[in-house]
Amino acid sequence: MRIYWTFLMVVLGGVLVVGFTDHSLPEKIDSPAGLGKMLFNEKLLSKDSSISCASCHLPTHAFADTIALSVGIGGKTTKRNTPSVLNMKNRPYYFWDGRAASLEEQALMPIRHPDEMGLPIQEALYRLNQQAVYTQLFNKIFHQPANAKNLAAAFAAYESSLETVDSKFDDWGNRLSKLSASEERGRQLFIGSKAKCFDCHWMEDFTDDGFKNIGLFNGKNLNDSGRFLITHNKADIGKFKTPGLRNIAVTAPYMHNGMFTTLEEVVDYYNDPQKTVPDRIAIDPSLQKPLGLTDREKKDLVAFLKTLTDQRFSVAAKLSSK
């Protein structure tokens, strides 16, 4: 609670941020996180040994993909856009539809998914336990051979270490730098009642961890029912998890289906969803009316969003803005 309120005050007024740490991995693999990093890059965990987790969660792009729908084994495409796995350790749900309730549960799903890595978990464990290096590492770190529980734990430990707190926004919050005039105007819009961004994108990672129908469901060409497929509650039709906005400038394309390629397109969409999807179904009440943002206000919002990029991704951010 103390960390949350500290963060809230930073967004609203610019005071010191404390409590968020970017964990570095040891050079020598002697921890679950170190093993998890190795496994994250291990192609042996896909059916045809052609891809790893890192094939779709690109480290240079904040662990997201650069295409709308990722390519799994055999050239199969995923049904949804690959989200970043950064800043995930405090999330209550995972995946766009929230079908996993923990990092451990989430970690094994892509391995066995037929359109992604396509490998039964028992086969994955057999492969790992046939490799001398993994036999040694699992016994060293977990004191037993690879099994479903410790495999998931290794992945979760690594993903929990992927926290980012070194953005221009963080420096501003710590009074180490200033926002430009445009960025500051964008921040004010972000937290204000006109743009309404802060209604859903709040807390330290700029997400309320809720599920919203933002107007990208019409039952026709946009027919992914989202959260409804998990809960079977009609109120959840077309709802998807609110993504965090840290490093958003380098994780294009955007939305659960990757339909927008730039932040400018995203802001344009939110300004008036009906222009893009006039026949949308069950859109959230907060988006039923146009926001009425001016061209300058839209540019200012984008400028602020770019301040959320961690320094380690600054090169990718510059390339994506060209």
C-alpha positions in Angstrom: 0.0 0.0 0.0 2.8 2.4 0.8 4.5 1.8 -2.6 1.2 2.3 -4.4 0.5 5.7 -2.7 4.0 6.8 -3.3 3.5 6.1 -7.0 0.2 7.8 -7.1 1.7 11.0 -5.7 4.5 10.8 -8.3 2.0 10.8 -11.2 0.1 13.6 -9.7 2.8 15.8 -8.3 6.4 14.6 -8.8 7.8 13.3 -5.6 10.4 10.7 -4.8 9.8 7.1 -6.0 11.0 4.3 -3.7 10.6 0.6 -3.6 11.0 -0.6 -7.2 14.2 -2.5 -8.0 15.6 -3.9 -11.3 17.2 -7.2 -10.4 20.3 -8.1 -12.2 21.1 -11.7 -13.0 24.3 -13.4 -11.8 26.9 -14.3 -14.5 27.1 -17.8 -13.0 23.9 -19.8 -13.2 23.1 -20.6 -9.6 19.6 -19.3 -9.1 16.1 -20.1 -10.3 16.1 -16.8 -12.2 19.4 -17.6 -13.9 18.1 -21.0 -15.0 14.8 -19.4 -16.1 16.7 -17.0 -18.3 18.5 -19.9 -20.0 15.2 -21.8 -20.5 13.6 -18.6 -21.9 16.1 -18.8 -24.7 15.9 -22.6 -25.1 14.6 -23.8 -28.5 14.6 -27.4 -27.2 11.3 -26.6 -25.6 9.5 -26.3 -28.9 8.3 -29.4 -30.7 10.6 -29.0 -33.7 13.3 -27.1 -31.7 12.8 -24.1 -33.9 11.7 -21.4 -31.5 12.0 -20.4 -27.9 10.1 -18.0 -25.7 12.5 -15.3 -26.7 11.6 -15.8 -30.4 8.3 -13.9 -29.8 9.2 -12.0 -26.6 12.1 -10.0 -28.1 14.5 -8.6 -25.4 15.3 -5.6 -27.6 11.7 -4.7 -27.9 10.8 -4.9 -24.2 10.1 -8.6 -24.5 7.2 -8.1 -27.0 7.0 -9.0 -30.7 7.3 -6.6 -33.6 4.5 -8.1 -35.7 0.7 -8.2 -35.1 0.5 -12.0 -34.7 3.6 -14.1 -33.8 4.7 -17.2 -35.7 4.8 -20.5 -33.9 6.0 -23.9 -35.0 5.3 -24.9 -38.6 4.5 -21.3 -39.5 1.3 -21.2 -37.5 0.2 -17.8 -36.4 -1.0 -17.0 -32.9 -4.5 -15.7 -32.4 -3.5 -12.7 -30.4 -0.7 -10.2 -30.2 2.3 -11.2 -28.1 2.4 -8.9 -25.0 5.5 -7.9 -23.1 6.5 -10.0 -20.2 8.1 -7.0 -18.4 6.8 -5.8 -15.1 4.7 -8.9 -14.5 5.6 -10.0 -11.0 2.7 -8.0 -9.4 -0.1 -8.9 -11.8 -3.1 -10.9 -10.6 -3.9 -12.3 -14.1 -1.9 -13.2 -17.2 -2.7 -13.2 -20.9 -5.1 -10.9 -22.7 -8.1 -12.9 -21.3 -6.6 -13.5 -17.8 -6.8 -17.2 -18.0 -3.7 -17.7 -15.8 -3.7 -16.6 -12.2 0.1 -16.8 -11.6 3.4 -16.5 -13.4 4.0 -20.2 -12.8 0.7 -21.2 -14.4 1.3 -18.8 -17.3 4.8 -20.0 -18.0 4.0 -23.5 -19.3 1.0 -22.6 -21.4 2.9 -21.4 -24.5 5.1 -24.5 -24.5 2.2 -26.9 -24.9 0.0 -24.6 -27.0 -0.3 -26.2 -30.5 0.0 -22.9 -32.3 3.0 -21.7 -30.3 5.7 -24.2 -29.2 3.5 -27.3 -29.5 5.3 -29.5 -27.0 3.6 -31.6 -24.3 5.1 -30.7 -20.9 6.1 -34.3 -20.2 8.0 -34.4 -23.4 9.7 -31.1 -22.5 10.7 -32.5 -19.2 12.1 -35.7 -20.8 14.2 -33.6 -23.2 15.6 -31.4 -20.4 16.4 -34.4 -18.2 18.3 -36.0 -21.1 20.6 -33.0 -21.3 23.6 -33.1 -19.0 23.7 -29.4 -18.4 20.0 -29.2 -17.4 20.3 -32.3 -15.2 23.2 -30.6 -13.4 21.5 -27.2 -13.1 18.1 -28.5 -11.9 19.8 -30.7 -9.3 22.0 -27.9 -8.2 19.3 -25.3 -7.9 16.2 -27.3 -7.0 17.9 -30.5 -5.7 15.8 -32.7 -8.0 15.4 -33.3 -11.8 13.3 -31.1 -13.9 9.6 -31.4 -13.3 6.5 -29.3 -14.1 6.6 -27.5 -10.8 10.3 -26.4 -10.8 10.3 -25.7 -14.5 7.4 -23.3 -14.0 9.2 -21.9 -10.9 12.4 -21.1 -12.9 10.4 -19.3 -15.6 8.5 -17.3 -13.0 11.7 -16.4 -11.1 13.2 -15.0 -14.3 10.1 -13.1 -15.4 9.7 -11.7 -11.9 13.2 -10.2 -12.3 12.2 -8.2 -15.4 11.1 -5.0 -13.7 11.9 -1.7 -15.3 12.2 1.6 -13.4 14.7 3.6 -15.3 12.6 5.7 -17.6 12.6 9.5 -18.1 9.3 9.5 -16.1 11.0 7.7 -13.2 13.8 10.3 -13.3 11.2 13.1 -13.3 9.5 11.4 -10.4 12.8 11.3 -8.5 13.5 14.9 -9.4 16.5 13.9 -11.5 15.2 15.4 -14.8 12.4 17.5 -16.2 9.7 16.8 -18.7 9.5 18.9 -21.8 6.6 21.3 -22.2 4.8 18.8 -24.5 5.5 15.9 -22.2 4.1 17.8 -19.2 1.0 18.8 -21.1 0.6 15.1 -22.0 1.0 14.1 -18.4 -1.7 16.5 -17.4 -4.0 15.1 -20.1 -3.2 11.6 -19.0 -4.3 12.1 -15.5 -7.1 14.5 -16.4 -10.8 14.0 -17.1 -10.6 14.8 -20.8 -8.4 12.0 -22.0 -9.4 9.6 -19.2 -6.2 7.5 -19.5 -5.7 7.4 -15.8 -9.1 5.7 -15.3 -7.6 2.4 -16.4 -3.8 3.0 -16.6 -2.7 3.7 -13.1 -0.7 2.1 -10.3 3.1 1.7 -10.7 2.9 -0.1 -14.0 0.1 2.0 -15.5 -2.6 -0.7 -15.4 -5.6 -1.3 -13.1 -5.4 -5.0 -14.0 -9.0 -4.9 -15.0 -10.8 -6.1 -18.2 -12.4 -3.6 -20.6 -14.3 -3.7 -23.9 -12.7 -0.8 -25.7 -14.8 -1.2 -28.8 -12.8 -3.8 -30.8 -15.6 -6.4 -30.9 -18.4 -6.4 -33.4 -19.0 -10.1 -33.8 -18.0 -9.9 -37.5 -14.5 -9.1 -38.6 -13.6 -8.4 -35.0 -15.0 -11.5 -33.3 -12.6 -12.4 -30.5 -14.8 -12.6 -27.5 -11.9 -12.2 -25.1 -12.6 -12.6 -21.4 -16.0 -14.1 -22.2 -14.3 -17.3 -23.4 -12.9 -17.8 -19.9 -15.8 -16.7 -17.7 -18.8 -17.4 -20.1 -20.3 -14.3 -18.6 -22.1 -12.2 -21.2 -21.0 -9.1 -19.5 -17.4 -10.0 -20.4 -17.9 -10.2 -24.1 -15.2 -8.4 -26.0 -13.3 -7.5 -22.8 -9.5 -7.8 -22.6 -7.0 -7.2 -19.9 -5.8 -3.6 -19.5 -2.1 -3.7 -20.5 0.6 -1.8 -18.6 2.1 1.1 -20.4 5.7 0.9 -19.3 7.9 0.7 -22.5 4.8 1.1 -24.6 6.8 3.0 -27.3 8.8 -0.1 -28.2 6.1 -2.8 -28.1 4.2 -2.0 -31.3 1.9 -3.2 -32.8 -0.9 -2.6 -30.3 -4.1 -4.1 -29.0 -4.9 -7.8 -28.5 -5.0 -8.2 -32.3 -2.1 -5.9 -33.2 -4.3 -3.8 -35.4 -2.5 -0.5 -34.7 1.1 0.1 -35.7 1.8 3.4 -33.9 1.0 5.2 -30.7 -0.5 7.9 -32.8 -3.0 5.5 -34.3 -3.9 4.2 -30.8 -4.6 7.8 -29.5 -6.5 8.5 -32.6 -8.7 5.5 -32.0 -9.4 6.3 -28.4 -10.3 9.8 -29.4 -13.3 8.5 -31.3 -13.6 4.7 -31.5 -16.8 4.9 -33.6 -14.8 6.1 -36.6 -12.9 2.9 -36.7 -15.6 0.4 -35.5 -19.0 2.0 -36.0 -20.8 -1.3 -35.3 -19.0 -2.1 -32.1 -20.8 -4.1 -29.4 -20.9 -3.5 -25.6 -18.1 -0.8 -25.6 -17.2 0.5 -22.1 -19.4 3.5 -21.2 -16.4 5.7 -20.7 -15.7 5.4 -24.5 -19.1 5.9 -25.9 -18.6 9.6 -26.6 -15.6 11.1 -28.5 -12.9 12.6 -26.3 -12.6 15.7 -28.4 -8.8 15.8 -28.3 -7.1 18.4 -30.5 -4.1 17.5 -32.7 -1.7 19.1 -30.3 -3.2 17.3 -27.3 -2.9 14.0 -29.2 0.8 14.7 -29.9 1.3 15.7 -26.2 -0.2 12.4 -25.0 2.2 10.4 -27.3 5.1 12.5 -26.0 4.2 11.6 -22.4 3.8 7.9 -23.2 7.3 7.9 -24.7 8.7 9.0 -21.3 7.7 5.6 -19.9 10.4 3.8 -21.9 13.2 2.3 -19.8 16.7 3.5 -20.7 17.8 0.0 -21.8 15.3 0.2 -24.7 16.2 3.8 -25.8 17.8 2.6 -29.1 14.7 0.6 -30.1 12.5 3.6 -29.1 14.4 5.9 -31.4 14.2 3.4 -34.3 10.4 3.0 -33.8 9.8 6.7 -33.9 11.4 7.1 -37.4 
